[in-house]
Amino acid sequence: MATQRVFVANRGEIALRIIDACDRLGFETVLGVSAADRDSLSARRAGRVVTLGGPRAAESYLNVPAVVHAAVATGCTAVHPGYGFLAEREDFARLCAENGLVFVGPRPEQLQALGDKISARRLAEAVGVPVSPGGPTTTAADALALARRIGFPVLVKAAFGGGGRGMKQVHDETGLVAAWELASSEAAASFGDGTVFIERFVQSAKHVEVQILGDAHGNRIHLAERECSLQYRYQKIIEEAPCVALSDEARRRLHGYALRIADALDYVSLGTVEFLVDVERGDICFLEVNPRVQVEHPVTEAITGVDLVREQLLVAFGEPLRLRQDDVRVDGHAVELRLTAQDPGHGLRPSPGRLTHWRPSPVGGVRWDTHMYEGYLFPPYYDALMAKIIAHGPDREAALARARAAIAGLQVQGCTTNQSLLRELLDTPEIIHDTVTTRWLEDRFAEEMQA
């Protein structure tokens, strides 16, 4: 393959991760940064740096014309959007193609199909993948009638977007109309479209997702599953792979469902098919497909030995998959901790500031994906993620032990972080014995994590 030049349209640890994968492939890199990220670690590592605009995301990382112009002007052959920002924007993918740039991700029509969660639900149903009872609503009265029919509790969810915005849990009729109106307003403000839908809420469920990878030659595989049940306000905090709570039969069903959806889409690139699993009853419900690299992809890399970002880049340039399904092997267990600049004593309120001390702990079997360094000024404009701490071991107990040692040994000053929360979580019986469900963290820490 000829030498490629990749424009990295993101920041933080994922920008570093993409630059590292490009370096190992012999690709050149150009990094687009905001005014606040000119002195970032990724800016120091990239082959070339271009300032996109002001410090706020709308002025820089979300400025589609600026990103495309910078990529073309610097002679790039491709754009890697990472996750967040422009990663799932169908219009951005189309504009890249129109300007001769390879978009490192799914095709625009696939992004369009998956960007609408109502359409994604219909696709799942069409190929025989179970979904939670529910459907679209156009008025609050429609929502109330549907909720009565399927039964409470229910979730009101934005049809476009994610990250917990435009999502409300409702336990009875009295709060439904207000929740529907609020969710619709939030969705319109955050995603430019106020369409919402209703689905029955699965109360005692684990959040399990299957990693898929496809190429432009019709080859598609899965790379096992991850469990992401430990969440606060729909934001994941600890992830692990594989999901040890699944029976062998449930695991086969999940993998099969994920590939069924991938085949129906003729899916190209990395993707994640997400499900809710009631492990006691064996029920499985499709949630959505995230058509990009995930924050938690390193736990899958740890147990499979596959460099997912490298494979994503090669597929984008038209290379066939080098792996077949029989080549994918699961080795041991991995746990990822998300260290954030947030105050757990105040509802995980953001806590930006200058890092006066930063010393990751040198624990064996632990990988640190981070853009932190001593003296770094953590900006207030973006996501609070500071580092991903990935512990790998021969089994879950060993992986958890290494994660405990890593987070306990971390020395960080200058920003309030969630380090104390992570340490506490890893010592709780529910996590040790893997009985956590998606609501557990908010219920367990409700009082001490009030904003």
C-alpha positions as CSV (number, residue, x, y, z in Angstrom):
1,M,0.0,0.0,0.0
2,A,1.2,3.5,-0.8
3,T,2.0,5.9,2.0
4,Q,-1.1,7.6,3.3
5,R,-1.5,10.9,5.1
6,V,-4.3,10.8,7.7
7,F,-6.0,13.9,9.1
8,V,-6.9,13.2,12.7
9,A,-10.1,15.1,13.4
10,N,-10.2,14.6,17.2
11,R,-8.4,15.3,20.4
12,G,-7.3,13.8,23.7
13,E,-6.4,10.1,24.1
14,I,-8.2,8.9,21.0
15,A,-6.2,11.3,18.9
16,L,-3.0,9.8,20.4
17,R,-4.4,6.3,19.8
18,I,-5.0,7.1,16.1
19,I,-1.6,8.7,15.6
20,D,0.1,5.7,17.2
21,A,-1.7,3.3,14.9
22,C,-0.8,5.4,11.9
23,D,2.9,5.5,13.0
24,R,3.0,1.7,13.1
25,L,1.5,1.5,9.7
26,G,4.0,4.0,8.3
27,F,1.3,6.6,7.6
28,E,1.8,10.3,8.0
29,T,-0.4,12.3,10.3
30,V,-1.9,15.8,10.4
31,L,-3.8,16.8,13.6
32,G,-6.5,19.4,13.7
33,V,-6.6,21.2,17.0
34,S,-8.6,23.9,18.7
35,A,-6.9,27.0,20.1
36,A,-7.1,25.3,23.6
37,D,-5.2,22.2,22.4
38,R,-2.2,23.6,20.7
39,D,0.1,22.4,23.5
40,S,-1.6,19.0,23.9
41,L,0.3,15.7,23.9
42,S,-1.3,14.7,20.6
43,A,-0.1,18.0,19.1
44,R,3.5,17.1,20.1
45,R,3.2,13.6,18.6
46,A,1.5,14.4,15.2
47,G,3.6,14.9,12.1
48,R,1.9,18.3,11.5
49,V,-0.6,20.4,13.4
50,V,-3.3,22.7,12.0
51,T,-5.4,25.0,14.2
52,L,-9.1,24.7,13.2
53,G,-10.5,27.5,15.3
54,G,-11.4,28.7,18.8
55,P,-11.4,26.7,22.0
56,R,-15.1,25.7,21.9
57,A,-16.0,22.6,19.9
58,A,-18.4,24.4,17.6
59,E,-15.5,26.7,16.6
60,S,-13.1,23.9,15.9
61,Y,-13.8,20.1,16.1
62,L,-17.4,20.5,15.0
63,N,-16.6,23.0,12.3
64,V,-17.1,20.7,9.2
65,P,-15.9,23.2,6.5
66,A,-12.8,24.0,8.5
67,V,-11.9,20.3,9.1
68,V,-12.4,19.3,5.4
69,H,-10.5,22.4,4.2
70,A,-7.6,21.7,6.5
71,A,-7.4,18.0,5.4
72,V,-7.4,18.9,1.7
73,A,-5.0,21.8,2.2
74,T,-2.5,19.6,3.9
75,G,-2.6,16.9,1.2
76,C,-4.3,14.3,3.3
77,T,-5.7,11.2,1.8
78,A,-8.1,10.3,4.6
79,V,-9.8,11.7,7.7
80,H,-10.2,9.7,11.0
81,P,-12.9,11.2,13.2
82,G,-12.3,9.0,16.3
83,Y,-15.4,9.0,18.5
84,G,-17.7,11.9,19.4
85,F,-17.6,15.1,17.4
86,L,-18.0,14.3,13.7
87,A,-17.6,10.5,13.9
88,E,-21.3,9.7,13.2
89,R,-22.1,12.6,11.0
90,E,-23.4,11.4,7.6
91,D,-23.1,14.9,6.1
92,F,-19.4,15.0,7.1
93,A,-18.7,11.6,5.6
94,R,-20.3,12.7,2.3
95,L,-18.3,15.9,2.2
96,C,-15.1,14.0,2.8
97,A,-15.9,11.8,-0.2
98,E,-16.9,14.7,-2.4
99,N,-13.4,16.2,-1.7
100,G,-11.5,13.0,-2.4
101,L,-10.9,12.1,1.2
102,V,-11.3,8.6,2.6
103,F,-13.6,8.7,5.6
104,V,-12.3,6.2,8.2
105,G,-15.7,4.8,9.2
106,P,-18.8,3.4,7.7
107,R,-20.3,4.6,4.4
108,P,-22.6,7.7,4.5
109,E,-25.7,5.6,3.8
110,Q,-24.9,3.3,6.8
111,L,-24.4,6.3,9.1
112,Q,-27.7,7.7,7.9
113,A,-29.5,4.4,8.5
114,L,-28.0,4.0,12.0
115,G,-28.3,7.7,13.0
116,D,-32.1,7.3,13.3
117,K,-32.7,4.9,16.2
118,I,-36.3,4.3,15.1
119,S,-35.0,3.0,11.7
120,A,-32.4,1.0,13.5
121,R,-35.1,-0.7,15.6
122,R,-37.1,-1.5,12.5
123,L,-34.0,-3.0,10.8
124,A,-33.4,-5.2,13.8
125,E,-37.0,-6.4,13.8
126,A,-36.8,-7.0,10.1
127,V,-33.9,-9.5,10.5
128,G,-35.4,-11.2,13.5
129,V,-33.4,-9.5,16.3
130,P,-35.5,-8.9,19.4
131,V,-36.2,-5.3,20.5
132,S,-37.9,-4.0,23.6
133,P,-41.6,-3.3,23.0
134,G,-42.2,0.3,22.0
135,G,-42.2,2.7,19.0
136,P,-42.2,6.2,17.7
137,T,-44.5,8.9,19.0
138,T,-45.5,12.3,17.6
139,T,-47.4,13.8,20.5
140,A,-47.4,13.4,24.3
141,A,-50.9,11.8,24.0
142,D,-49.5,9.2,21.7
143,A,-46.6,8.5,24.1
144,L,-49.1,8.1,27.0
145,A,-51.2,5.7,25.0
146,L,-48.2,3.6,23.9
147,A,-46.7,3.5,27.4
148,R,-50.0,2.2,28.8
149,R,-50.1,-0.5,26.2
150,I,-46.5,-1.8,26.7
151,G,-46.5,-1.2,30.5
152,F,-44.3,0.9,32.8
153,P,-41.5,1.7,33.5
154,V,-40.6,3.1,30.1
155,L,-37.7,5.0,28.5
156,V,-38.3,8.1,26.5
157,K,-35.4,8.3,24.0
158,A,-34.2,10.7,21.3
159,A,-34.4,9.2,17.9
160,F,-31.1,11.0,16.9
161,G,-28.0,11.4,19.1
162,G,-27.1,9.7,22.3
163,G,-24.9,10.1,25.5
164,G,-28.0,10.2,27.7
165,R,-29.3,13.5,26.3
166,G,-32.9,13.4,25.4
167,M,-33.4,10.2,27.5
168,K,-35.8,10.0,30.4
169,Q,-36.9,7.1,32.6
170,V,-40.6,7.2,33.6
171,H,-42.1,4.9,36.3
172,D,-45.8,5.8,36.0
173,E,-48.3,7.8,34.1
174,T,-48.0,10.9,36.2
175,G,-44.6,11.9,34.9
176,L,-44.8,10.7,31.3
177,V,-46.1,13.9,29.6
178,A,-43.5,16.1,31.3
179,A,-40.7,13.7,30.6
180,W,-41.8,13.3,26.9
181,E,-41.8,17.1,26.4
182,L,-38.5,17.6,28.2
183,A,-36.8,14.8,26.2
184,S,-38.1,16.2,23.0
185,S,-36.8,19.7,23.9
186,E,-33.4,18.3,24.9
187,A,-33.2,16.3,21.7
188,A,-34.1,19.3,19.5
189,A,-31.5,21.5,21.3
190,S,-28.7,18.8,21.3
191,F,-29.2,17.1,17.9
192,G,-31.4,19.4,15.9
193,D,-34.3,17.0,15.8
194,G,-36.9,16.6,18.6
195,T,-38.2,13.2,17.5
196,V,-38.4,10.8,20.4
197,F,-39.7,7.2,20.9
198,I,-40.9,5.1,23.7
199,E,-39.7,1.6,24.8
200,R,-40.2,-0.5,27.8
201,F,-37.4,-0.2,30.4
202,V,-35.7,-3.5,31.2
203,Q,-35.1,-3.0,35.0
204,S,-32.7,-5.8,35.9
205,A,-30.5,-5.8,32.8
206,K,-26.8,-5.9,31.9
207,H,-25.6,-3.7,29.0
208,V,-23.7,-5.9,26.7
209,E,-22.2,-4.9,23.3
210,V,-20.7,-6.9,20.5
211,Q,-17.7,-5.6,18.5
212,I,-18.1,-6.0,14.8
213,L,-15.7,-5.4,11.9
214,G,-16.4,-5.5,8.2
215,D,-14.6,-4.8,4.9
216,A,-15.7,-3.6,1.5
217,H,-15.4,-7.2,0.1
218,G,-18.3,-8.6,2.1
219,N,-16.3,-10.1,5.0
220,R,-17.6,-9.5,8.5
221,I,-16.6,-10.8,11.9
222,H,-17.3,-10.2,15.5
223,L,-14.6,-9.8,18.2
224,A,-16.5,-11.1,21.2
225,E,-18.5,-8.9,23.6
226,R,-18.0,-6.3,26.4
227,E,-20.1,-5.6,29.4
228,C,-20.7,-1.9,30.1
229,S,-23.4,-2.0,32.9
230,L,-21.6,0.2,35.3
231,Q,-23.0,3.6,34.3
232,Y,-24.0,6.9,35.9
233,R,-26.6,8.9,34.0
234,Y,-26.0,6.7,31.0
235,Q,-22.3,7.5,31.0
236,K,-20.1,4.4,31.3
237,I,-17.5,4.3,34.1
238,I,-16.1,0.8,34.1
239,E,-16.2,-1.7,31.2
240,E,-14.9,-5.3,30.9
241,A,-14.6,-8.1,28.4
242,P,-15.8,-10.7,28.0
243,C,-19.2,-10.6,29.8
244,V,-18.8,-13.5,32.3
245,A,-22.5,-13.4,33.3
246,L,-23.6,-14.8,29.9
247,S,-24.4,-18.4,29.3
248,D,-22.8,-20.0,26.3
249,E,-26.2,-20.0,24.5
250,A,-26.8,-16.3,25.2
251,R,-23.4,-15.5,24.0
252,R,-23.9,-17.3,20.7
253,R,-27.2,-15.6,20.3
254,L,-25.7,-12.1,20.9
255,H,-22.9,-12.7,18.4
256,G,-25.3,-14.0,15.8
257,Y,-27.7,-11.1,16.2
258,A,-24.8,-8.6,15.8
259,L,-23.6,-10.2,12.6
260,R,-27.2,-10.5,11.3
261,I,-27.5,-6.7,11.6
262,A,-24.1,-6.1,10.1
263,D,-24.9,-8.3,7.1
264,A,-28.3,-6.5,6.6
265,L,-26.4,-3.2,6.4
266,D,-23.5,-4.7,4.3
267,Y,-21.5,-3.0,7.1
268,V,-18.0,-1.7,6.5
269,S,-15.6,-0.6,9.3
270,L,-15.6,-1.0,13.1
271,G,-19.0,-0.9,14.8
272,T,-20.6,-1.9,18.1
273,V,-24.0,-3.5,18.4
274,E,-25.5,-2.8,21.8
275,F,-28.0,-5.0,23.7
276,L,-29.7,-5.2,27.1
277,V,-29.6,-8.7,28.6
278,D,-31.8,-9.9,31.4
279,V,-29.4,-12.6,32.5
280,E,-31.9,-14.2,34.9
281,R,-34.7,-14.6,32.3
282,G,-32.4,-14.9,29.3
283,D,-34.2,-12.1,27.5
284,I,-32.2,-10.0,24.9
285,C,-33.2,-6.7,23.5
286,F,-31.4,-4.7,20.8
287,L,-30.5,-1.1,21.7
288,E,-28.6,0.5,18.9
289,V,-25.5,0.3,16.7
290,N,-22.6,2.7,17.3
291,P,-20.9,3.1,13.9
292,R,-17.4,4.1,15.1
293,V,-14.6,3.1,17.3
294,Q,-15.8,3.0,21.0
295,V,-14.1,4.5,24.0
296,E,-13.9,1.1,25.5
297,H,-12.3,-0.7,22.5
298,P,-9.1,-1.4,24.4
299,V,-10.7,-4.2,26.5
300,T,-11.5,-6.0,23.3
301,E,-8.0,-5.4,22.0
302,A,-6.6,-6.8,25.3
303,I,-8.5,-10.1,25.1
304,T,-8.2,-10.7,21.3
305,G,-4.8,-9.3,20.6
306,V,-6.3,-7.4,17.6
307,D,-5.3,-3.7,17.0
308,L,-8.8,-2.5,16.2
309,V,-7.7,1.0,15.0
310,R,-5.1,-0.5,12.7
311,E,-7.7,-2.8,11.2
312,Q,-10.2,0.1,10.9
313,L,-7.6,2.1,8.9
314,L,-6.7,-0.7,6.6
315,V,-10.4,-1.5,5.9
316,A,-11.0,2.2,5.1
317,F,-8.3,2.0,2.4
318,G,-9.9,-1.0,0.8
319,E,-7.9,-3.8,2.3
320,P,-9.7,-7.1,2.9
321,L,-9.9,-8.4,6.5
322,R,-6.9,-10.3,7.5
323,L,-8.9,-12.2,10.1
324,R,-11.6,-14.8,9.7
325,Q,-14.0,-15.6,12.5
326,D,-12.1,-18.8,13.4
327,D,-9.0,-16.6,13.9
328,V,-10.6,-14.7,16.8
329,R,-9.6,-16.1,20.2
330,V,-10.5,-14.8,23.6
331,D,-7.5,-14.7,26.0
332,G,-8.3,-13.9,29.7
333,H,-10.2,-11.0,30.9
334,A,-9.8,-7.2,30.7
335,V,-11.2,-4.3,32.8
336,E,-11.2,-0.6,31.7
337,L,-11.5,2.2,34.3
338,R,-12.4,5.7,33.0
339,L,-10.5,8.3,35.0
340,T,-12.1,11.6,34.7
341,A,-11.7,15.2,35.9
342,Q,-14.9,15.1,37.8
343,D,-15.9,15.5,41.5
344,P,-17.8,12.4,42.7
345,G,-18.9,14.3,45.8
346,H,-20.9,16.7,43.7
347,G,-22.6,14.5,41.1
348,L,-19.5,14.1,39.0
349,R,-19.3,17.8,38.4
350,P,-16.5,18.7,35.9
351,S,-13.2,19.8,37.6
352,P,-10.9,21.3,35.0
353,G,-7.5,22.8,36.1
354,R,-3.7,22.5,35.8
355,L,-2.1,19.1,36.6
356,T,0.6,19.9,39.1
357,H,1.5,16.2,39.7
358,W,0.9,13.2,37.4
359,R,2.4,9.7,38.1
360,P,0.6,6.7,36.6
361,S,1.4,3.6,38.7
362,P,3.8,1.0,37.1
363,V,1.6,-2.1,37.5
364,G,2.2,-5.1,35.3
365,G,-0.5,-6.1,32.9
366,V,-1.9,-2.5,32.8
367,R,-2.1,-0.2,29.8
368,W,-2.6,3.5,30.2
369,D,-4.3,5.4,27.3
370,T,-3.9,9.0,28.3
371,H,-3.1,12.5,27.0
372,M,-2.1,13.8,30.5
373,Y,1.3,15.1,31.5
374,E,2.5,17.1,34.4
375,G,1.8,20.8,33.8
376,Y,-1.1,20.1,31.4
377,L,-3.9,22.6,31.6
378,F,-7.1,20.5,31.5
379,P,-9.6,22.6,29.5
380,P,-13.2,23.2,30.5
381,Y,-14.6,22.9,27.0
382,Y,-14.6,19.2,26.3
383,D,-15.3,15.7,27.8
384,A,-13.8,15.1,31.2
385,L,-11.9,11.9,30.3
386,M,-8.3,12.0,31.6
387,A,-7.2,8.4,31.1
388,K,-8.3,4.9,30.4
389,I,-6.7,2.3,32.6
390,I,-6.9,-1.1,31.0
391,A,-6.0,-4.1,33.2
392,H,-5.6,-7.6,31.6
393,G,-5.2,-10.8,33.4
394,P,-5.7,-14.6,32.9
395,D,-9.2,-14.3,34.6
396,R,-11.6,-11.7,35.9
397,E,-10.2,-11.9,39.5
398,A,-6.7,-11.2,38.3
399,A,-7.8,-8.3,36.0
400,L,-9.7,-6.7,38.8
401,A,-6.7,-7.0,41.2
402,R,-4.5,-5.3,38.7
403,A,-7.0,-2.6,38.1
404,R,-7.2,-2.0,41.9
405,A,-3.4,-1.7,42.1
406,A,-3.3,0.7,39.2
407,I,-5.9,3.1,40.5
408,A,-4.6,2.9,44.1
409,G,-1.1,3.7,43.0
410,L,-2.0,6.7,40.7
411,Q,-0.7,10.0,41.9
412,V,-2.6,13.0,40.5
413,Q,-2.9,16.6,41.8
414,G,-4.3,19.8,40.4
415,C,-7.8,18.5,39.3
416,T,-10.4,16.7,41.4
417,T,-10.8,13.3,39.8
418,N,-13.1,10.3,40.2
419,Q,-10.1,8.2,41.5
420,S,-11.8,7.7,45.0
421,L,-15.0,6.5,43.4
422,L,-13.2,4.0,41.2
423,R,-11.3,2.6,44.2
424,E,-14.5,2.3,46.1
425,L,-16.4,0.6,43.3
426,L,-13.7,-2.0,42.7
427,D,-14.1,-3.1,46.3
428,T,-17.9,-3.4,46.4
429,P,-19.3,-7.0,46.6
430,E,-21.7,-6.4,43.7
431,I,-18.8,-5.7,41.3
432,I,-16.6,-8.4,42.8
433,H,-19.4,-10.9,42.3
434,D,-20.6,-9.4,39.0
435,T,-24.2,-8.7,40.0
436,V,-24.3,-5.1,38.8
437,T,-27.1,-4.0,36.4
438,T,-27.5,-0.7,34.5
439,R,-29.3,1.1,37.4
440,W,-27.1,-0.2,40.2
441,L,-24.6,2.7,40.4
442,E,-27.2,5.5,40.6
443,D,-29.3,3.6,43.2
444,R,-26.2,2.6,45.3
445,F,-24.5,6.0,45.3
446,A,-27.6,8.2,45.0
447,E,-27.1,10.2,48.2
448,E,-23.3,10.8,48.0
449,M,-23.3,11.6,44.3
450,Q,-26.1,14.2,44.4
451,A,-25.2,17.3,42.4
